[in-house]
Amino acid sequence: MFNYAAPSDLLNDRIILVSGAGDGIGKAAALTFAEFGATVILTGRTVSKLEAVYDEIEAKGGAQPAIIPINFEGAVEKDYNDIATSIETAFGRIDGILHNAALLGSLTPFEQYDVEVWNQLMQVNVNAPFMLTRALLPLLRLSQDASVVFTSSSVGRKGRAFWGAYAVTKFANEGMMQVLADELDDEHHNIRVNSINPGATRTNMRASAYPAENPIHNPNAKDIMPIYLYLMGNESTGVTGQAFDAQTK
């Protein structure tokens, strides 16, 4: 695992949005950010899951989170601008974004890949983080120390057969991270942009991709949180344009 011991007040007074916060790594990140002092904005399509995370944060004494439901598959530019307006009204700025929401699609040979599924993954895994980041950039600029984190994958760094649209979208996430990091490094030194490859983690998506795998050999999402804390906290200030692995050998 990435070796980092976060101080208990690492994220005090920080406003952090987590997409796909209702389950898996997104849920673990939201709970962890709240545990270390952040006010978390929970986004995703399933309100009941977001409400459960909200309740868990409050039960543990965390700062009152916010819920912004959104279906990334059907969302358009206006929806993201409305999110930005809501956050500006409630908080005045944003200090962090974790782009975690994603679809797996199908593990299918390229020539047999369904075009509708391909477009669906492009919308959720690529267009959504682009439009969300674009809408929130003015609020990131108001932060003293902002961090944007894209979620990558090993197949987004070296393509593998049958991974189709998922692999391509993760390559796109890496490219988006690099372009944005380079632009903002010239313009605003207070915004850093990086990516995380979570590695094999005990999540529903992993189980769908590897149905024959024994999940007990993979860490829980909670176990890979040190790198997420490092990149969202001020100890990573100045670190930008980097591709990180949550699990290091």
Summary of the structure (lengths in Angstrom):
residues: 249
radius of gyration: 17.0
end to end distance: 7.3
largest distance: 51.4
contacts: 840
relative contact order: 0.17
helix: 48%
strand: 14%
